[in-house]
Every structure is written in structure tokens, then in C-alpha cells.
Amino acid sequence: MFARSLPAFRPSLRRGFTTRSVQGLVGAIGNTPLIKLEKLSEETGCTILGKAEFQNPGGSVKDRAALGLIMDAEERGVLKPGGTVIEGTAGNTGIGLAHVCRARGYKCVIYMPNTQSQEKIDLLRMLGAEVYPVPAVAYENPENYNHQAKRHAEKTPNSVWTDQFDNTANAEAHYKTTGPEILEQVGGSGNIDGFICSTGTGGTLSGVSRYLKEHAKGVQTWLADPPGSVLDSYIRSGGKLKERAGSSITEGIGQGRVTNNLAPMIAKMDGSLTIPDEKSIEMLYRLLDEEGLYMGASSALNVVAAYELAKILGKGKTVVTILCDGAYRYQTRLFSRKWIQSKNLESAIPDHLQKYVVLP
Ligand SMILES: Cc1ncc(COP(=O)(O)O)c(C=O)c1O
């Protein structure tokens, strides 16, 4: 009952060094803290915990997938010393891949939709990646960034298209690391009632859910969707795939199809929720104000979802979600008055939190 009987926290500047030094950058991926969100836990009478994936060296949950995909390519013998890693990515997987490529001596080529933030594109280039921002078109279109990445790899000797969406080495990385870490951090089976998060590739949700369902008695695993994604309706309708319609301010999440990473687990989900952008932006500002956490929009959406799931499961339960990345990569949008107005979200931010909208 570790998570439910946490001793009162006594702040201290002394830090305990409980881990040994690690082997290079890749050794620093994972083993992130599990943070109790105090105010939201108090409000719901539950324990709401966020896995601090923004603390990975590349700044996001996608470092785990990046390392898993590269290790898989090495193990399969398709990536040899001096080779090139090629991926289609909305940004964070690319950043993770670029870091791991530098640490392991590979070249890195990234295709991404040109709707993504400039901060992410710049960072990829600073990390030495060759970046191709391409028009954001549907997966069915041959010019979609994933297909372009695949074709680039077909033309490049000693290269691998890591295929984060359908290569299940992605979910496997979360099955082997994120899932076990969460279970250990809550104090083992019986101490976690719910896990919920949104999906891009579905690697995180699928890998963590599979591990928890195998090892944590009675745990429920739920999917959270942004507007414009089809997975919530897919689950609620018992497997009917609708056309993608609408959009969201969140980046890196939302899906128009069931990826190979998600496929083995989607029918095993206990439920799903769609979270409107109004709630995500409000939570983004609340996390900053109440918890001191400077989070990106997918993390804020995940926390709203965890809050809703806590209310569904009832008082005394423990619910875990993922804090995917920080706001640093999106700050020129998320804290800009003009941008928030352009998304019709100004009124979603309560008056006492308007002071955080500091950019024109
Ligand atoms: C900011 C952010 N949050 C969440 C996700 C979703 O993670 P997954 O691909 O494991 O579903 C991504 C994926 O790129 C992301 O960039």
C-alpha cells in the first residue's frame, strides 16, 4: 500500500544518491520519478501519479522508444557501425533518435509534418539530424512523412527505417522498462487501480498496459484521445474505424488508425475518454500554478484524463499517467495570447491563471 500511505513529505535540500553512475547517454534513459500530483489527488480523494518522462535526456517519453528501436535494428543486424537511422516523426522520437545516434555514431534523417513547432525542428538540426519538414497529409497519401522516410531508407545503403508506428520494438521498450518501473514505484501489485494515457504510436499505452495487466492484479487500463483522433470512438463502438475529423492543440498524439504497436492491446482496454482542448489548456496552466510543473499539452491532456478516471474509479484509488514532455518545445504557442485567441481557448483559462499568458 506504498502509494496510499506515503509519509508526509518534508522538503529538504539534501538529495539521496540512490543510483549508481550510468553508462553514457543511453544509460540515463528511463528510471524517471513518479510524481504525486498533490492538489488533484486531494481534490479527487485519490492518488494521482505522473511518470516524469520529461526528465529523460532528450526531454520526452520518446527517448525510450528511440533506444528500443535502435537496439532492435542493431540486434537484427540491419544497422551496422556508421549506418543511418531514418524516421518519420512528429518531433520527440526524432529528438530521442538524434541523441542516441550521436551517442552511438549513426547518422540521423528525420521526416516530419511541417505543422510541428519550429523549436522542435531547430533542435533536431542542432542535434545533427538532417530534417525534412513535409506537408501534413493523411497516412493514405504516398507523400505522408512516414512513407517518405521509408522511401529514403530504401535508397540509402546501410540504413534502417525505424518505423516507430508499426515496429513493435517501440511498445516492447515500454513493456520492459516503463511498466516495471511504475509497478515498482507504486509498491507492487494491488497498489495501482488505473493507468491512462493518450497515444501517438500507441507504444507507451500498449507496452505499459500489457505489463500492468500481466503483473498488477485488477488494474484497469484506459486510452485518452485528443479531438480529431479516432481511437476513443473505435473502442466505444467495439472496433468501428471512423474518418478522421477535427484537430487539437496537442502535438505528438491523436491517431487515424490502429497501429501495430496498439493492435494487440486495443481490444483489452477497459475504457477510453476524449479530452477537449479547453480542459487540456486549463490543466496545463493549473499544473504550472499548483504543482510547479511546466508541461506540454499531451501531458496536460493525460492529467485531465487521470483526474477523470480517478473520479470514475472512486475515492481511495491510485491512478497513474504519463508526463510526456515539458512546455519548452511549445512555449511560443502555449503562452502566447495571440495563439491562444486564434484557437478560441482564451476563456478556457480561468481568470487567476491568465497572468501566465506572458507572450504577446
Ligand atoms: C509529446 C508527446 N506526447 C505523447 C506521445 C505519444 O507517445 P506514443 O507514441 O508512445 O503513443 C508523443 C509521441 O510522439 C509525444 O511526442
The ligand as a Tripos MOL2 file, in Angstrom:
@<TRIPOS>MOLECULE
LIG
   16    16     1     0     0
SMALL
NO_CHARGES

@<TRIPOS>ATOM
      1 C1          4.6170   14.9580  -26.6400 C.3       1 LIG1
      2 C2          4.1870   13.5460  -26.8990 C.ar      1 LIG1
      3 N1          3.2860   13.0030  -26.0790 N.ar      1 LIG1
      4 C3          2.8440   11.7400  -26.2760 C.ar      1 LIG1
      5 C4          3.2890   10.9590  -27.3160 C.ar      1 LIG1
      6 C5          2.6980    9.5910  -27.5350 C.3       1 LIG1
      7 O1          3.5210    8.5150  -27.2370 O.3       1 LIG1
      8 P1          3.3710    7.1500  -28.0250 P.3       1 LIG1
      9 O2          3.9620    7.3400  -29.4020 O.co2     1 LIG1
     10 O3          4.1490    6.1690  -27.2080 O.co2     1 LIG1
     11 O4          1.9290    6.8020  -28.1270 O.co2     1 LIG1
     12 C6          4.2270   11.5040  -28.1990 C.ar      1 LIG1
     13 C7          4.6880   10.7380  -29.3510 C.2       1 LIG1
     14 O5          5.4140   11.2130  -30.2010 O.2       1 LIG1
     15 C8          4.6970   12.8290  -27.9820 C.ar      1 LIG1
     16 O6          5.5940   13.3990  -28.8030 O.3       1 LIG1
@<TRIPOS>BOND
     1     1     2 1
     2     2     3 ar
     3     2    15 ar
     4     3     4 ar
     5     4     5 ar
     6     5     6 1
     7     5    12 ar
     8     6     7 1
     9     7     8 1
    10     8     9 2
    11     8    10 1
    12     8    11 1
    13    12    13 1
    14    12    15 ar
    15    13    14 2
    16    15    16 1
@<TRIPOS>SUBSTRUCTURE
     1 LIG1         1 GROUP 0 **** ****
